[in-house]
Amino acid sequence: MKTVRDLLRDADPLVHEPEWTEAERRSSRQAVLAAPRRAGRPLPRTIAAAVVALACVATVAAATRIWPHAAVVQAAAVRFEVRLAETAPAADLRESAVTQSGATVYLHRDAIVTNGDIDRARMVQTSDVPEFSVLVELTAEGAAQMRRATAQHIGKPLAILIDGEIVTAPTLRGPIDTSAVIDGHYTREEAERIVAGIRGR
């Protein structure tokens, strides 16, 4: 009967391997010694780029778990601004034409509200003719900013800009707060493009 030592010796896979020659040992030793030098070589550019890309993806994935609101930040496809305007030139005002009427107004430097102040936007048909406007509903903060600015500007123009162009500049009859209408006499396609692009969707 075999002992445990005999069983272990017979089970050893190296016991039945033929012995290496001196030349085979020397070749194996050189391969082992050369391995650290190979590891120190720079990675090819394609592999290095792939490693950097994977690191970026991993960083974004980790960030979205820690701070979910950072997951998607998209630039709006349509730039929306509301600015106070004047009918006469003055220092620090920029002369601009209203696209539809051709009238000249003078814009204040800073916008009251922009894309970031929009809560919702939707297309509305303002008459029986196939013309459309865009109704913009503001966030609570945007509405407060609009109310403060327009309350001091009654009787003067309020310019609404789309992609840097003044589409309308109505005279304020009272303060505005929660919403604004972009009355550009748009086709359905134009209004849909503005609604879709105004918040980067």
C-alpha positions as CSV (number, residue, x, y, z in Angstrom):
1,M,0.0,0.0,0.0
2,K,1.3,3.5,-1.0
3,T,2.0,6.1,1.6
4,V,0.8,9.7,1.5
5,R,4.3,10.7,0.5
6,D,4.3,8.3,-2.4
7,L,0.9,9.5,-3.6
8,L,2.0,13.1,-3.5
9,R,5.2,12.4,-5.3
10,D,3.3,10.5,-8.1
11,A,0.8,13.3,-8.4
12,D,3.5,15.9,-8.9
13,P,3.4,16.8,-12.7
14,L,7.0,17.9,-12.7
15,V,8.3,14.5,-11.6
16,H,7.7,13.0,-15.1
17,E,9.1,16.0,-17.0
18,P,12.4,15.4,-18.7
19,E,15.3,17.4,-17.2
20,W,16.4,20.6,-18.9
21,T,19.7,20.8,-20.7
22,E,22.2,23.5,-19.7
23,A,21.3,25.5,-22.9
24,E,17.6,25.4,-22.0
25,R,18.2,26.6,-18.5
26,R,20.4,29.5,-19.8
27,S,17.7,30.5,-22.4
28,S,15.0,30.5,-19.7
29,R,17.2,32.5,-17.3
30,Q,17.8,35.2,-20.0
31,A,14.1,35.4,-20.8
32,V,13.3,36.1,-17.1
33,L,16.1,38.7,-16.7
34,A,15.0,40.5,-19.9
35,A,11.3,40.7,-18.8
36,P,11.7,43.9,-16.6
37,R,13.4,45.8,-19.4
38,R,10.5,45.0,-21.7
39,A,7.9,46.1,-19.2
40,G,9.7,49.5,-18.9
41,R,9.2,50.3,-22.6
42,P,6.5,52.9,-23.5
43,L,3.2,51.6,-24.7
44,P,2.4,52.0,-28.3
45,R,0.3,55.2,-29.0
46,T,-2.9,53.3,-29.8
47,I,-2.7,51.3,-26.5
48,A,-1.8,54.4,-24.5
49,A,-4.8,56.3,-26.1
50,A,-7.1,53.4,-25.2
51,V,-5.9,53.3,-21.6
52,V,-6.5,57.1,-21.3
53,A,-10.0,56.8,-22.9
54,L,-10.9,54.0,-20.4
55,A,-9.7,56.0,-17.5
56,C,-11.9,59.0,-18.6
57,V,-14.9,56.7,-19.0
58,A,-14.3,55.3,-15.5
59,T,-13.9,58.8,-14.1
60,V,-17.2,59.9,-15.6
61,A,-19.0,56.8,-14.4
62,A,-17.7,57.3,-10.9
63,A,-18.6,61.0,-10.9
64,T,-22.2,60.2,-12.0
65,R,-22.7,57.9,-9.0
66,I,-21.3,60.5,-6.6
67,W,-23.0,63.5,-8.3
68,P,-25.9,62.4,-10.5
69,H,-26.7,65.9,-11.8
70,A,-23.3,66.1,-13.4
71,A,-24.1,63.1,-15.7
72,V,-25.4,65.1,-18.7
73,V,-24.6,68.7,-19.3
74,Q,-25.4,69.6,-22.9
75,A,-25.0,72.9,-24.6
76,A,-28.2,74.4,-25.9
77,A,-28.6,74.2,-29.7
78,V,-30.5,77.5,-29.7
79,R,-29.2,80.5,-27.7
80,F,-31.9,82.3,-25.9
81,E,-31.5,85.7,-24.2
82,V,-33.7,88.5,-22.9
83,R,-32.1,91.9,-22.6
84,L,-33.4,95.3,-21.6
85,A,-33.2,97.8,-24.5
86,E,-33.5,101.5,-25.1
87,T,-34.9,103.6,-28.0
88,A,-32.0,106.1,-27.8
89,P,-28.2,105.6,-27.8
90,A,-26.2,105.9,-24.6
91,A,-22.8,104.8,-23.3
92,D,-22.4,101.0,-22.9
93,L,-25.4,100.3,-25.1
94,R,-25.1,98.3,-28.4
95,E,-27.0,99.3,-31.4
96,S,-29.0,96.4,-33.0
97,A,-31.8,95.9,-35.5
98,V,-35.0,94.0,-34.8
99,T,-35.1,91.3,-37.4
100,Q,-38.8,91.5,-38.4
101,S,-39.5,95.2,-38.2
102,G,-36.0,96.6,-39.0
103,A,-36.4,99.0,-36.1
104,T,-33.3,100.0,-34.2
105,V,-32.9,99.5,-30.5
106,Y,-30.0,99.8,-28.1
107,L,-29.2,96.8,-26.0
108,H,-28.0,96.7,-22.5
109,R,-24.8,94.7,-22.1
110,D,-26.0,92.0,-19.7
111,A,-28.8,89.5,-20.3
112,I,-31.6,89.3,-17.8
113,V,-32.3,85.6,-18.4
114,T,-30.7,82.9,-20.7
115,N,-31.2,79.2,-21.5
116,G,-30.3,78.2,-18.0
117,D,-33.3,80.1,-16.6
118,I,-35.8,78.2,-18.7
119,D,-38.0,75.6,-17.1
120,R,-40.0,74.6,-20.1
121,A,-40.6,75.8,-23.7
122,R,-43.5,74.9,-26.0
123,M,-44.9,75.9,-29.4
124,V,-48.2,77.9,-29.6
125,Q,-50.3,78.9,-32.5
126,T,-51.3,82.5,-32.0
127,S,-53.9,83.0,-34.7
128,D,-55.8,81.1,-37.4
129,V,-53.0,81.7,-39.9
130,P,-50.3,79.0,-39.9
131,E,-47.8,81.0,-37.8
132,F,-46.4,79.9,-34.5
133,S,-44.7,81.4,-31.5
134,V,-42.7,79.9,-28.7
135,L,-43.9,80.2,-25.1
136,V,-41.0,80.0,-22.6
137,E,-41.7,79.3,-18.9
138,L,-39.0,80.4,-16.5
139,T,-37.6,78.8,-13.4
140,A,-38.4,80.4,-10.0
141,E,-35.0,82.1,-10.0
142,G,-35.3,83.2,-13.7
143,A,-38.8,84.6,-13.0
144,A,-37.5,86.6,-10.0
145,Q,-34.7,88.1,-12.1
146,M,-37.2,89.0,-14.9
147,R,-39.6,90.6,-12.5
148,R,-36.9,92.7,-10.8
149,A,-35.5,93.9,-14.2
150,T,-38.8,94.6,-16.0
151,A,-40.5,96.4,-13.1
152,Q,-38.0,99.2,-13.5
153,H,-38.3,99.3,-17.3
154,I,-42.0,100.0,-18.0
155,G,-42.6,101.9,-21.2
156,K,-39.3,100.8,-22.8
157,P,-38.4,97.9,-25.1
158,L,-37.6,94.4,-24.0
159,A,-35.5,92.5,-26.5
160,I,-35.8,88.8,-27.0
161,L,-32.8,87.3,-28.9
162,I,-32.5,83.9,-30.6
163,D,-29.0,83.0,-31.6
164,G,-27.8,86.6,-31.2
165,E,-30.6,88.2,-33.3
166,I,-33.4,90.3,-31.9
167,V,-36.6,88.6,-33.0
168,T,-38.9,90.9,-31.2
169,A,-38.6,94.0,-28.9
170,P,-42.0,94.8,-27.5
171,T,-42.6,97.9,-25.3
172,L,-43.2,96.8,-21.7
173,R,-46.7,97.6,-20.4
174,G,-46.0,96.0,-17.0
175,P,-43.5,93.7,-15.2
176,I,-43.0,90.2,-16.6
177,D,-42.1,87.2,-14.4
178,T,-43.1,83.6,-15.1
179,S,-43.1,83.4,-18.9
180,A,-42.3,85.2,-22.1
181,V,-43.6,84.7,-25.7
182,I,-41.1,84.7,-28.6
183,D,-43.5,86.0,-31.2
184,G,-41.4,85.4,-34.3
185,H,-44.2,84.5,-36.7
186,Y,-42.5,81.2,-37.2
187,T,-43.4,78.2,-39.4
188,R,-44.2,75.0,-37.5
189,E,-40.7,73.6,-38.3
190,E,-39.0,76.8,-37.1
191,A,-40.9,76.8,-33.9
192,E,-40.2,73.1,-33.3
193,R,-36.5,73.7,-33.9
194,I,-36.4,76.5,-31.3
195,V,-38.4,74.5,-28.7
196,A,-36.2,71.5,-29.2
197,G,-32.9,73.4,-29.2
198,I,-33.6,76.1,-26.6
199,R,-32.8,73.7,-23.7
200,G,-30.3,71.5,-25.5
201,R,-32.6,68.5,-26.1
